[in-house]
């Protein structure tokens, strides 16, 4: 599976942004797809994931209802709608895919085999 993230850019605090992750390759439906982010000087952080099959959604604690992840298996796309953005959300956002992940592994980056190139989101105050 190859992934390409897009949709980043500059947004004012309180604004919204939608990130897209385009996948190519076979058996996309078998992959949990997640978004991680990494701010300068900080460790990579789990943002959200959508599970293969039933499509269960998972979010990092900091999201607090501001972000929504969704997937379109027919188009091999995963989206991250981000609302009420804060300067602390400034980071490079990566999409990642892992096959048949267990629920308790969804937030751990070491279980994701495939990564996109990242897209920069900058939130100005």
Backbone as XML, in Angstrom:
<?xml version="1.0"?>
<chain id="A" units="angstrom">
  <residue number="1" name="UNK">
    <atom name="N" x="0.843" y="-1.189" z="0.000"/>
    <atom name="CA" x="0.000" y="0.000" z="0.000"/>
    <atom name="C" x="0.880" y="1.242" z="0.000"/>
  </residue>
  <residue number="2" name="UNK">
    <atom name="N" x="0.563" y="2.154" z="-0.881"/>
    <atom name="CA" x="1.250" y="3.451" z="-0.905"/>
    <atom name="C" x="0.262" y="4.531" z="-0.505"/>
  </residue>
  <residue number="3" name="UNK">
    <atom name="N" x="0.734" y="5.473" z="0.279"/>
    <atom name="CA" x="-0.142" y="6.501" z="0.824"/>
    <atom name="C" x="0.375" y="7.882" z="0.459"/>
  </residue>
  <residue number="4" name="UNK">
    <atom name="N" x="-0.541" y="8.788" z="0.242"/>
    <atom name="CA" x="-0.173" y="10.168" z="-0.026"/>
    <atom name="C" x="-1.118" y="11.082" z="0.738"/>
  </residue>
  <residue number="5" name="UNK">
    <atom name="N" x="-0.547" y="11.873" z="1.616"/>
    <atom name="CA" x="-1.336" y="12.811" z="2.409"/>
    <atom name="C" x="-1.346" y="14.174" z="1.740"/>
  </residue>
  <residue number="6" name="UNK">
    <atom name="N" x="-2.465" y="14.856" z="1.872"/>
    <atom name="CA" x="-2.585" y="16.195" z="1.303"/>
    <atom name="C" x="-3.595" y="16.989" z="2.109"/>
  </residue>
  <residue number="7" name="UNK">
    <atom name="N" x="-3.645" y="18.288" z="1.827"/>
    <atom name="CA" x="-4.647" y="19.130" z="2.463"/>
    <atom name="C" x="-4.117" y="20.060" z="3.532"/>
  </residue>
  <residue number="8" name="UNK">
    <atom name="N" x="-2.846" y="19.943" z="3.842"/>
    <atom name="CA" x="-2.287" y="20.825" z="4.852"/>
    <atom name="C" x="-2.195" y="22.259" z="4.364"/>
  </residue>
  <residue number="9" name="UNK">
    <atom name="N" x="-1.853" y="23.141" z="5.280"/>
    <atom name="CA" x="-1.721" y="24.543" z="4.932"/>
    <atom name="C" x="-1.772" y="25.411" z="6.165"/>
  </residue>
  <residue number="10" name="UNK">
    <atom name="N" x="-1.927" y="26.699" z="5.925"/>
    <atom name="CA" x="-1.986" y="27.682" z="7.009"/>
    <atom name="C" x="-3.447" y="27.997" z="7.315"/>
  </residue>
  <residue number="11" name="UNK">
    <atom name="N" x="-3.808" y="27.964" z="8.578"/>
    <atom name="CA" x="-5.185" y="28.239" z="8.987"/>
    <atom name="C" x="-5.151" y="29.038" z="10.287"/>
  </residue>
  <residue number="12" name="UNK">
    <atom name="N" x="-6.099" y="29.892" z="10.458"/>
    <atom name="CA" x="-6.177" y="30.674" z="11.684"/>
    <atom name="C" x="-6.781" y="29.846" z="12.809"/>
  </residue>
  <residue number="13" name="UNK">
    <atom name="N" x="-6.417" y="30.193" z="14.026"/>
    <atom name="CA" x="-6.985" y="29.504" z="15.188"/>
    <atom name="C" x="-8.514" y="29.589" z="15.148"/>
  </residue>
  <residue number="14" name="UNK">
    <atom name="N" x="-9.126" y="28.478" z="15.469"/>
    <atom name="CA" x="-10.578" y="28.395" z="15.405"/>
    <atom name="C" x="-11.104" y="27.928" z="14.060"/>
  </residue>
  <residue number="15" name="UNK">
    <atom name="N" x="-10.225" y="27.871" z="13.076"/>
    <atom name="CA" x="-10.635" y="27.475" z="11.735"/>
    <atom name="C" x="-10.654" y="25.971" z="11.550"/>
  </residue>
  <residue number="16" name="UNK">
    <atom name="N" x="-10.903" y="25.570" z="10.317"/>
    <atom name="CA" x="-11.027" y="24.151" z="9.981"/>
    <atom name="C" x="-10.120" y="23.797" z="8.817"/>
  </residue>
  <residue number="17" name="UNK">
    <atom name="N" x="-9.837" y="22.526" z="8.739"/>
    <atom name="CA" x="-9.023" y="22.014" z="7.638"/>
    <atom name="C" x="-9.379" y="20.549" z="7.458"/>
  </residue>
  <residue number="18" name="UNK">
    <atom name="N" x="-9.407" y="20.099" z="6.202"/>
    <atom name="CA" x="-9.631" y="18.683" z="5.940"/>
    <atom name="C" x="-8.411" y="18.092" z="5.270"/>
  </residue>
  <residue number="19" name="UNK">
    <atom name="N" x="-7.869" y="17.092" z="5.888"/>
    <atom name="CA" x="-6.750" y="16.364" z="5.309"/>
    <atom name="C" x="-7.268" y="15.133" z="4.580"/>
  </residue>
  <residue number="20" name="UNK">
    <atom name="N" x="-6.559" y="14.778" z="3.524"/>
    <atom name="CA" x="-6.911" y="13.602" z="2.741"/>
    <atom name="C" x="-5.725" y="12.666" z="2.657"/>
  </residue>
  <residue number="21" name="UNK">
    <atom name="N" x="-6.014" y="11.399" z="2.678"/>
    <atom name="CA" x="-4.991" y="10.368" z="2.512"/>
    <atom name="C" x="-5.450" y="9.457" z="1.389"/>
  </residue>
  <residue number="22" name="UNK">
    <atom name="N" x="-4.688" y="9.470" z="0.310"/>
    <atom name="CA" x="-5.002" y="8.656" z="-0.855"/>
    <atom name="C" x="-4.143" y="7.396" z="-0.832"/>
  </residue>
  <residue number="23" name="UNK">
    <atom name="N" x="-4.773" y="6.255" z="-1.032"/>
    <atom name="CA" x="-4.055" y="4.990" z="-1.000"/>
    <atom name="C" x="-4.085" y="4.328" z="-2.362"/>
  </residue>
  <residue number="24" name="UNK">
    <atom name="N" x="-3.032" y="3.610" z="-2.654"/>
    <atom name="CA" x="-2.994" y="2.777" z="-3.851"/>
    <atom name="C" x="-2.520" y="1.402" z="-3.437"/>
  </residue>
  <residue number="25" name="UNK">
    <atom name="N" x="-2.842" y="0.419" z="-4.242"/>
    <atom name="CA" x="-2.465" y="-0.946" z="-3.913"/>
    <atom name="C" x="-3.680" y="-1.802" z="-3.610"/>
  </residue>
  <residue number="26" name="UNK">
    <atom name="N" x="-3.421" y="-3.034" z="-3.337"/>
    <atom name="CA" x="-4.497" y="-3.992" z="-3.150"/>
    <atom name="C" x="-4.905" y="-4.132" z="-1.690"/>
  </residue>
  <residue number="27" name="UNK">
    <atom name="N" x="-6.107" y="-4.626" z="-1.509"/>
    <atom name="CA" x="-6.597" y="-5.021" z="-0.189"/>
    <atom name="C" x="-6.644" y="-3.864" z="0.793"/>
  </residue>
  <residue number="28" name="UNK">
    <atom name="N" x="-6.972" y="-2.679" z="0.295"/>
    <atom name="CA" x="-7.071" y="-1.506" z="1.174"/>
    <atom name="C" x="-8.041" y="-1.754" z="2.315"/>
  </residue>
  <residue number="29" name="UNK">
    <atom name="N" x="-9.101" y="-2.511" z="2.035"/>
    <atom name="CA" x="-10.122" y="-2.740" z="3.067"/>
    <atom name="C" x="-9.579" y="-3.511" z="4.256"/>
  </residue>
  <residue number="30" name="UNK">
    <atom name="N" x="-8.438" y="-4.143" z="4.110"/>
    <atom name="CA" x="-7.864" y="-4.923" z="5.203"/>
    <atom name="C" x="-6.974" y="-4.108" z="6.125"/>
  </residue>
  <residue number="31" name="UNK">
    <atom name="N" x="-6.878" y="-2.817" z="5.847"/>
    <atom name="CA" x="-5.954" y="-1.979" z="6.592"/>
    <atom name="C" x="-6.678" y="-1.025" z="7.533"/>
  </residue>
  <residue number="32" name="UNK">
    <atom name="N" x="-6.195" y="-0.948" z="8.748"/>
    <atom name="CA" x="-6.522" y="0.182" z="9.613"/>
    <atom name="C" x="-5.689" y="1.364" z="9.126"/>
  </residue>
  <residue number="33" name="UNK">
    <atom name="N" x="-6.331" y="2.507" z="8.977"/>
    <atom name="CA" x="-5.627" y="3.708" z="8.534"/>
    <atom name="C" x="-5.700" y="4.745" z="9.641"/>
  </residue>
  <residue number="34" name="UNK">
    <atom name="N" x="-4.581" y="5.352" z="9.912"/>
    <atom name="CA" x="-4.492" y="6.300" z="11.026"/>
    <atom name="C" x="-3.826" y="7.589" z="10.589"/>
  </residue>
  <residue number="35" name="UNK">
    <atom name="N" x="-4.057" y="8.602" z="11.402"/>
    <atom name="CA" x="-3.322" y="9.854" z="11.286"/>
    <atom name="C" x="-2.472" y="10.014" z="12.542"/>
  </residue>
  <residue number="36" name="UNK">
    <atom name="N" x="-1.227" y="10.358" z="12.326"/>
    <atom name="CA" x="-0.318" y="10.743" z="13.384"/>
    <atom name="C" x="0.162" y="12.149" z="13.080"/>
  </residue>
  <residue number="37" name="UNK">
    <atom name="N" x="0.723" y="12.791" z="14.071"/>
    <atom name="CA" x="1.301" y="14.105" z="13.829"/>
    <atom name="C" x="2.592" y="14.250" z="14.618"/>
  </residue>
  <residue number="38" name="UNK">
    <atom name="N" x="3.423" y="15.127" z="14.128"/>
    <atom name="CA" x="4.678" y="15.394" z="14.820"/>
    <atom name="C" x="4.991" y="16.873" z="14.734"/>
  </residue>
  <residue number="39" name="UNK">
    <atom name="N" x="5.073" y="17.494" z="15.893"/>
    <atom name="CA" x="5.449" y="18.904" z="15.981"/>
    <atom name="C" x="6.950" y="18.993" z="16.193"/>
  </residue>
  <residue number="40" name="UNK">
    <atom name="N" x="7.559" y="20.116" z="15.846"/>
    <atom name="CA" x="9.013" y="20.266" z="16.014"/>
    <atom name="C" x="9.436" y="20.005" z="17.457"/>
  </residue>
  <residue number="41" name="UNK">
    <atom name="N" x="10.429" y="19.149" z="17.611"/>
    <atom name="CA" x="10.966" y="18.868" z="18.926"/>
    <atom name="C" x="10.138" y="17.929" z="19.779"/>
  </residue>
  <residue number="42" name="UNK">
    <atom name="N" x="9.057" y="17.405" z="19.198"/>
    <atom name="CA" x="8.176" y="16.524" z="19.962"/>
    <atom name="C" x="8.104" y="15.148" z="19.314"/>
  </residue>
  <residue number="43" name="UNK">
    <atom name="N" x="7.682" y="14.184" z="20.095"/>
    <atom name="CA" x="7.512" y="12.838" z="19.578"/>
    <atom name="C" x="6.265" y="12.754" z="18.695"/>
  </residue>
  <residue number="44" name="UNK">
    <atom name="N" x="6.263" y="11.780" z="17.835"/>
    <atom name="CA" x="5.098" y="11.550" z="16.986"/>
    <atom name="C" x="3.915" y="11.143" z="17.866"/>
  </residue>
  <residue number="45" name="UNK">
    <atom name="N" x="2.753" y="11.660" z="17.529"/>
    <atom name="CA" x="1.575" y="11.522" z="18.391"/>
    <atom name="C" x="0.405" y="10.952" z="17.595"/>
  </residue>
  <residue number="46" name="UNK">
    <atom name="N" x="-0.299" y="10.031" z="18.191"/>
    <atom name="CA" x="-1.477" y="9.449" z="17.554"/>
    <atom name="C" x="-2.620" y="10.453" z="17.543"/>
  </residue>
  <residue number="47" name="UNK">
    <atom name="N" x="-3.256" y="10.608" z="16.394"/>
    <atom name="CA" x="-4.383" y="11.529" z="16.255"/>
    <atom name="C" x="-5.702" y="10.766" z="16.166"/>
  </residue>
  <residue number="48" name="UNK">
    <atom name="N" x="-5.776" y="9.856" z="15.202"/>
    <atom name="CA" x="-7.037" y="9.167" z="14.966"/>
    <atom name="C" x="-6.809" y="7.964" z="14.081"/>
  </residue>
  <residue number="49" name="UNK">
    <atom name="N" x="-7.713" y="6.999" z="14.146"/>
    <atom name="CA" x="-7.634" y="5.827" z="13.289"/>
    <atom name="C" x="-9.038" y="5.339" z="12.953"/>
  </residue>
  <residue number="50" name="UNK">
    <atom name="N" x="-9.130" y="4.711" z="11.794"/>
    <atom name="CA" x="-10.375" y="4.053" z="11.402"/>
    <atom name="C" x="-10.024" y="2.610" z="11.057"/>
  </residue>
  <residue number="51" name="UNK">
    <atom name="N" x="-10.692" y="1.705" z="11.728"/>
    <atom name="CA" x="-10.359" y="0.294" z="11.642"/>
    <atom name="C" x="-10.823" y="-0.305" z="10.318"/>
  </residue>
  <residue number="52" name="UNK">
    <atom name="N" x="-10.118" y="-1.349" z="9.888"/>
    <atom name="CA" x="-10.569" y="-2.113" z="8.730"/>
    <atom name="C" x="-11.884" y="-2.801" z="9.088"/>
  </residue>
  <residue number="53" name="UNK">
    <atom name="N" x="-12.619" y="-3.196" z="8.057"/>
    <atom name="CA" x="-13.847" y="-3.960" z="8.281"/>
    <atom name="C" x="-14.962" y="-3.099" z="8.840"/>
  </residue>
  <residue number="54" name="UNK">
    <atom name="N" x="-15.223" y="-3.178" z="10.108"/>
    <atom name="CA" x="-16.364" y="-2.502" z="10.726"/>
    <atom name="C" x="-16.208" y="-0.991" z="10.760"/>
  </residue>
  <residue number="55" name="UNK">
    <atom name="N" x="-14.981" y="-0.501" z="10.598"/>
    <atom name="CA" x="-14.766" y="0.932" z="10.552"/>
    <atom name="C" x="-14.853" y="1.643" z="11.879"/>
  </residue>
  <residue number="56" name="UNK">
    <atom name="N" x="-14.556" y="0.965" z="12.955"/>
    <atom name="CA" x="-14.549" y="1.609" z="14.269"/>
    <atom name="C" x="-13.570" y="2.772" z="14.279"/>
  </residue>
  <residue number="57" name="UNK">
    <atom name="N" x="-13.966" y="3.834" z="14.949"/>
    <atom name="CA" x="-13.160" y="5.056" z="14.983"/>
    <atom name="C" x="-12.445" y="5.195" z="16.321"/>
  </residue>
  <residue number="58" name="UNK">
    <atom name="N" x="-11.242" y="5.721" z="16.279"/>
    <atom name="CA" x="-10.438" y="5.933" z="17.475"/>
    <atom name="C" x="-9.836" y="7.330" z="17.401"/>
  </residue>
  <residue number="59" name="UNK">
    <atom name="N" x="-9.708" y="7.961" z="18.563"/>
    <atom name="CA" x="-9.161" y="9.314" z="18.621"/>
    <atom name="C" x="-8.199" y="9.449" z="19.789"/>
  </residue>
  <residue number="60" name="UNK">
    <atom name="N" x="-7.186" y="10.284" z="19.567"/>
    <atom name="CA" x="-6.313" y="10.630" z="20.662"/>
    <atom name="C" x="-7.054" y="11.479" z="21.685"/>
  </residue>
  <residue number="61" name="UNK">
    <atom name="N" x="-6.593" y="11.445" z="22.920"/>
    <atom name="CA" x="-7.294" y="12.138" z="23.998"/>
    <atom name="C" x="-7.407" y="13.647" z="23.753"/>
  </residue>
  <residue number="62" name="UNK">
    <atom name="N" x="-6.427" y="14.208" z="23.092"/>
    <atom name="CA" x="-6.407" y="15.661" z="22.917"/>
    <atom name="C" x="-7.450" y="16.141" z="21.905"/>
  </residue>
  <residue number="63" name="UNK">
    <atom name="N" x="-8.006" y="15.220" z="21.114"/>
    <atom name="CA" x="-8.920" y="15.627" z="20.040"/>
    <atom name="C" x="-10.193" y="16.267" z="20.612"/>
  </residue>
  <residue number="64" name="UNK">
    <atom name="N" x="-10.745" y="15.663" z="21.635"/>
    <atom name="CA" x="-11.890" y="16.248" z="22.355"/>
    <atom name="C" x="-13.028" y="16.656" z="21.437"/>
  </residue>
  <residue number="65" name="UNK">
    <atom name="N" x="-13.361" y="15.804" z="20.481"/>
    <atom name="CA" x="-14.501" y="16.042" z="19.618"/>
    <atom name="C" x="-14.269" y="17.024" z="18.492"/>
  </residue>
  <residue number="66" name="UNK">
    <atom name="N" x="-13.056" y="17.501" z="18.335"/>
    <atom name="CA" x="-12.798" y="18.509" z="17.300"/>
    <atom name="C" x="-12.535" y="17.905" z="15.926"/>
  </residue>
  <residue number="67" name="UNK">
    <atom name="N" x="-12.027" y="16.680" z="15.894"/>
    <atom name="CA" x="-11.642" y="16.040" z="14.628"/>
    <atom name="C" x="-12.566" y="14.869" z="14.332"/>
  </residue>
  <residue number="68" name="UNK">
    <atom name="N" x="-12.744" y="14.610" z="13.038"/>
    <atom name="CA" x="-13.530" y="13.454" z="12.610"/>
    <atom name="C" x="-12.785" y="12.735" z="11.502"/>
  </residue>
  <residue number="69" name="UNK">
    <atom name="N" x="-12.586" y="11.448" z="11.675"/>
    <atom name="CA" x="-11.953" y="10.639" z="10.645"/>
    <atom name="C" x="-13.020" y="9.861" z="9.898"/>
  </residue>
  <residue number="70" name="UNK">
    <atom name="N" x="-12.793" y="9.658" z="8.613"/>
    <atom name="CA" x="-13.727" y="8.867" z="7.814"/>
    <atom name="C" x="-12.947" y="8.192" z="6.695"/>
  </residue>
  <residue number="71" name="UNK">
    <atom name="N" x="-13.545" y="7.158" z="6.134"/>
    <atom name="CA" x="-12.878" y="6.476" z="5.037"/>
    <atom name="C" x="-13.891" y="6.127" z="3.962"/>
  </residue>
  <residue number="72" name="UNK">
    <atom name="N" x="-13.399" y="6.089" z="2.734"/>
    <atom name="CA" x="-14.193" y="5.683" z="1.576"/>
    <atom name="C" x="-13.414" y="4.560" z="0.915"/>
  </residue>
  <residue number="73" name="UNK">
    <atom name="N" x="-13.826" y="3.341" z="1.154"/>
    <atom name="CA" x="-13.075" y="2.196" z="0.636"/>
    <atom name="C" x="-13.126" y="2.114" z="-0.889"/>
  </residue>
  <residue number="74" name="UNK">
    <atom name="N" x="-14.213" y="2.541" z="-1.464"/>
    <atom name="CA" x="-14.316" y="2.489" z="-2.930"/>
    <atom name="C" x="-13.287" y="3.411" z="-3.580"/>
  </residue>
  <residue number="75" name="UNK">
    <atom name="N" x="-13.062" y="4.548" z="-2.967"/>
    <atom name="CA" x="-12.102" y="5.508" z="-3.509"/>
    <atom name="C" x="-10.713" y="5.331" z="-2.909"/>
  </residue>
  <residue number="76" name="UNK">
    <atom name="N" x="-10.590" y="4.446" z="-1.929"/>
    <atom name="CA" x="-9.319" y="4.251" z="-1.223"/>
    <atom name="C" x="-8.828" y="5.568" z="-0.618"/>
  </residue>
  <residue number="77" name="UNK">
    <atom name="N" x="-9.722" y="6.209" z="0.065"/>
    <atom name="CA" x="-9.415" y="7.504" z="0.665"/>
    <atom name="C" x="-9.763" y="7.485" z="2.149"/>
  </residue>
  <residue number="78" name="UNK">
    <atom name="N" x="-8.974" y="8.210" z="2.928"/>
    <atom name="CA" x="-9.278" y="8.466" z="4.325"/>
    <atom name="C" x="-9.146" y="9.965" z="4.548"/>
  </residue>
  <residue number="79" name="UNK">
    <atom name="N" x="-10.079" y="10.508" z="5.298"/>
    <atom name="CA" x="-10.127" y="11.942" z="5.529"/>
    <atom name="C" x="-10.021" y="12.230" z="7.022"/>
  </residue>
  <residue number="80" name="UNK">
    <atom name="N" x="-9.466" y="13.396" z="7.316"/>
    <atom name="CA" x="-9.467" y="13.888" z="8.686"/>
    <atom name="C" x="-9.994" y="15.313" z="8.659"/>
  </residue>
  <residue number="81" name="UNK">
    <atom name="N" x="-11.201" y="15.465" z="9.132"/>
    <atom name="CA" x="-11.797" y="16.799" z="9.244"/>
    <atom name="C" x="-11.409" y="17.372" z="10.588"/>
  </residue>
  <residue number="82" name="UNK">
    <atom name="N" x="-10.741" y="18.508" z="10.564"/>
    <atom name="CA" x="-10.259" y="19.136" z="11.791"/>
    <atom name="C" x="-10.966" y="20.475" z="11.977"/>
  </residue>
  <residue number="83" name="UNK">
    <atom name="N" x="-11.638" y="20.625" z="13.079"/>
    <atom name="CA" x="-12.342" y="21.858" z="13.408"/>
    <atom name="C" x="-11.776" y="22.459" z="14.684"/>
  </residue>
  <residue number="84" name="UNK">
    <atom name="N" x="-12.107" y="23.697" z="14.915"/>
    <atom name="CA" x="-11.668" y="24.393" z="16.139"/>
    <atom name="C" x="-10.169" y="24.233" z="16.341"/>
  </residue>
  <residue number="85" name="UNK">
    <atom name="N" x="-9.416" y="24.468" z="15.307"/>
    <atom name="CA" x="-7.976" y="24.262" z="15.383"/>
    <atom name="C" x="-7.321" y="25.268" z="16.321"/>
  </residue>
  <residue number="86" name="UNK">
    <atom name="N" x="-6.291" y="24.797" z="16.969"/>
    <atom name="CA" x="-5.537" y="25.590" z="17.931"/>
    <atom name="C" x="-4.083" y="25.648" z="17.493"/>
  </residue>
  <residue number="87" name="UNK">
    <atom name="N" x="-3.354" y="26.670" z="17.914"/>
    <atom name="CA" x="-1.926" y="26.723" z="17.556"/>
    <atom name="C" x="-1.178" y="25.450" z="17.956"/>
  </residue>
  <residue number="88" name="UNK">
    <atom name="N" x="-1.622" y="24.792" z="19.016"/>
    <atom name="CA" x="-0.970" y="23.552" z="19.468"/>
    <atom name="C" x="-1.172" y="22.397" z="18.487"/>
  </residue>
  <residue number="89" name="UNK">
    <atom name="N" x="-2.062" y="22.560" z="17.525"/>
    <atom name="CA" x="-2.272" y="21.537" z="16.501"/>
    <atom name="C" x="-1.274" y="21.651" z="15.357"/>
  </residue>
  <residue number="90" name="UNK">
    <atom name="N" x="-0.450" y="22.658" z="15.393"/>
    <atom name="CA" x="0.559" y="22.834" z="14.359"/>
    <atom name="C" x="1.529" y="21.657" z="14.368"/>
  </residue>
  <residue number="91" name="UNK">
    <atom name="N" x="1.655" y="20.998" z="13.226"/>
    <atom name="CA" x="2.491" y="19.803" z="13.129"/>
    <atom name="C" x="2.493" y="19.317" z="11.690"/>
  </residue>
  <residue number="92" name="UNK">
    <atom name="N" x="3.362" y="18.376" z="11.424"/>
    <atom name="CA" x="3.275" y="17.601" z="10.191"/>
    <atom name="C" x="2.368" y="16.417" z="10.469"/>
  </residue>
  <residue number="93" name="UNK">
    <atom name="N" x="1.375" y="16.253" z="9.633"/>
    <atom name="CA" x="0.407" y="15.180" z="9.806"/>
    <atom name="C" x="0.707" y="14.076" z="8.795"/>
  </residue>
  <residue number="94" name="UNK">
    <atom name="N" x="0.759" y="12.852" z="9.302"/>
    <atom name="CA" x="1.071" y="11.684" z="8.482"/>
    <atom name="C" x="-0.110" y="10.722" z="8.509"/>
  </residue>
  <residue number="95" name="UNK">
    <atom name="N" x="-0.393" y="10.131" z="7.366"/>
    <atom name="CA" x="-1.310" y="8.999" z="7.385"/>
    <atom name="C" x="-0.495" y="7.716" z="7.294"/>
  </residue>
  <residue number="96" name="UNK">
    <atom name="N" x="-1.032" y="6.690" z="7.899"/>
    <atom name="CA" x="-0.329" y="5.421" z="7.993"/>
    <atom name="C" x="-1.338" y="4.285" z="7.904"/>
  </residue>
  <residue number="97" name="UNK">
    <atom name="N" x="-0.863" y="3.134" z="7.455"/>
    <atom name="CA" x="-1.749" y="1.977" z="7.303"/>
    <atom name="C" x="-1.091" y="0.735" z="7.869"/>
  </residue>
  <residue number="98" name="UNK">
    <atom name="N" x="-1.901" y="-0.052" z="8.541"/>
    <atom name="CA" x="-1.436" y="-1.323" z="9.077"/>
    <atom name="C" x="-2.514" y="-2.367" z="8.871"/>
  </residue>
  <residue number="99" name="UNK">
    <atom name="N" x="-2.112" y="-3.567" z="8.519"/>
    <atom name="CA" x="-3.103" y="-4.595" z="8.188"/>
    <atom name="C" x="-3.540" y="-5.362" z="9.428"/>
  </residue>
  <residue number="100" name="UNK">
    <atom name="N" x="-4.834" y="-5.522" z="9.548"/>
    <atom name="CA" x="-5.442" y="-6.348" z="10.581"/>
    <atom name="C" x="-4.920" y="-6.047" z="11.986"/>
  </residue>
  <residue number="101" name="UNK">
    <atom name="N" x="-4.852" y="-4.766" z="12.310"/>
    <atom name="CA" x="-4.366" y="-4.382" z="13.633"/>
    <atom name="C" x="-5.375" y="-4.748" z="14.712"/>
  </residue>
  <residue number="102" name="UNK">
    <atom name="N" x="-4.854" y="-5.142" z="15.859"/>
    <atom name="CA" x="-5.707" y="-5.328" z="17.016"/>
    <atom name="C" x="-6.117" y="-3.961" z="17.538"/>
  </residue>
  <residue number="103" name="UNK">
    <atom name="N" x="-7.284" y="-3.909" z="18.171"/>
    <atom name="CA" x="-7.798" y="-2.633" z="18.648"/>
    <atom name="C" x="-6.804" y="-1.928" z="19.563"/>
  </residue>
  <residue number="104" name="UNK">
    <atom name="N" x="-6.155" y="-2.641" z="20.432"/>
    <atom name="CA" x="-5.268" y="-2.008" z="21.395"/>
    <atom name="C" x="-3.960" y="-1.546" z="20.768"/>
  </residue>
  <residue number="105" name="UNK">
    <atom name="N" x="-3.740" y="-1.862" z="19.508"/>
    <atom name="CA" x="-2.516" y="-1.431" z="18.816"/>
    <atom name="C" x="-2.737" y="-0.210" z="17.940"/>
  </residue>
  <residue number="106" name="UNK">
    <atom name="N" x="-3.960" y="0.243" z="17.828"/>
    <atom name="CA" x="-4.260" y="1.298" z="16.858"/>
    <atom name="C" x="-3.489" y="2.579" z="17.090"/>
  </residue>
  <residue number="107" name="UNK">
    <atom name="N" x="-3.161" y="2.890" z="18.312"/>
    <atom name="CA" x="-2.508" y="4.149" z="18.608"/>
    <atom name="C" x="-0.995" y="4.078" z="18.636"/>
  </residue>
  <residue number="108" name="UNK">
    <atom name="N" x="-0.440" y="2.946" z="18.309"/>
    <atom name="CA" x="1.008" y="2.751" z="18.398"/>
    <atom name="C" x="1.614" y="2.750" z="17.003"/>
  </residue>
  <residue number="109" name="UNK">
    <atom name="N" x="2.506" y="3.674" z="16.745"/>
    <atom name="CA" x="3.012" y="3.833" z="15.376"/>
    <atom name="C" x="3.838" y="2.647" z="14.899"/>
  </residue>
  <residue number="110" name="UNK">
    <atom name="N" x="4.393" y="1.865" z="15.819"/>
    <atom name="CA" x="5.247" y="0.763" z="15.379"/>
    <atom name="C" x="4.470" y="-0.338" z="14.674"/>
  </residue>
  <residue number="111" name="UNK">
    <atom name="N" x="3.148" y="-0.340" z="14.768"/>
    <atom name="CA" x="2.349" y="-1.379" z="14.129"/>
    <atom name="C" x="1.888" y="-0.997" z="12.723"/>
  </residue>
  <residue number="112" name="UNK">
    <atom name="N" x="2.238" y="0.187" z="12.300"/>
    <atom name="CA" x="1.839" y="0.635" z="10.976"/>
    <atom name="C" x="2.992" y="0.430" z="10.002"/>
  </residue>
  <residue number="113" name="UNK">
    <atom name="N" x="2.720" y="-0.293" z="8.935"/>
    <atom name="CA" x="3.772" y="-0.680" z="8.001"/>
    <atom name="C" x="4.019" y="0.340" z="6.904"/>
  </residue>
  <residue number="114" name="UNK">
    <atom name="N" x="3.004" y="1.113" z="6.595"/>
    <atom name="CA" x="3.087" y="2.012" z="5.447"/>
    <atom name="C" x="2.762" y="3.431" z="5.888"/>
  </residue>
  <residue number="115" name="UNK">
    <atom name="N" x="3.543" y="4.376" z="5.381"/>
    <atom name="CA" x="3.404" y="5.773" z="5.775"/>
    <atom name="C" x="3.396" y="6.675" z="4.548"/>
  </residue>
  <residue number="116" name="UNK">
    <atom name="N" x="2.586" y="7.706" z="4.634"/>
    <atom name="CA" x="2.621" y="8.755" z="3.619"/>
    <atom name="C" x="3.717" y="9.748" z="3.946"/>
  </residue>
  <residue number="117" name="UNK">
    <atom name="N" x="3.872" y="10.735" z="3.102"/>
    <atom name="CA" x="4.994" y="11.659" z="3.205"/>
    <atom name="C" x="4.752" y="12.784" z="4.210"/>
  </residue>
  <residue number="118" name="UNK">
    <atom name="N" x="3.544" y="12.965" z="4.668"/>
    <atom name="CA" x="3.258" y="14.027" z="5.625"/>
    <atom name="C" x="2.800" y="15.303" z="4.947"/>
  </residue>
  <residue number="119" name="UNK">
    <atom name="N" x="1.940" y="16.021" z="5.640"/>
    <atom name="CA" x="1.470" y="17.315" z="5.154"/>
    <atom name="C" x="1.477" y="18.283" z="6.331"/>
  </residue>
  <residue number="120" name="UNK">
    <atom name="N" x="2.010" y="19.473" z="6.106"/>
    <atom name="CA" x="2.193" y="20.445" z="7.178"/>
    <atom name="C" x="0.897" y="21.206" z="7.440"/>
  </residue>
  <residue number="121" name="UNK">
    <atom name="N" x="0.507" y="21.257" z="8.696"/>
    <atom name="CA" x="-0.612" y="22.087" z="9.126"/>
    <atom name="C" x="-0.062" y="23.128" z="10.095"/>
  </residue>
  <residue number="122" name="UNK">
    <atom name="N" x="-0.280" y="24.381" z="9.785"/>
    <atom name="CA" x="0.176" y="25.463" z="10.641"/>
    <atom name="C" x="-1.028" y="26.283" z="11.067"/>
  </residue>
  <residue number="123" name="UNK">
    <atom name="N" x="-1.216" y="26.405" z="12.371"/>
    <atom name="CA" x="-2.344" y="27.153" z="12.913"/>
    <atom name="C" x="-1.802" y="28.429" z="13.546"/>
  </residue>
  <residue number="124" name="UNK">
    <atom name="N" x="-2.232" y="29.553" z="13.032"/>
    <atom name="CA" x="-1.761" y="30.825" z="13.548"/>
    <atom name="C" x="-2.720" y="31.358" z="14.611"/>
  </residue>
  <residue number="125" name="UNK">
    <atom name="N" x="-2.141" y="32.032" z="15.585"/>
    <atom name="CA" x="-2.970" y="32.566" z="16.687"/>
    <atom name="C" x="-3.492" y="33.945" z="16.372"/>
  </residue>
</chain>
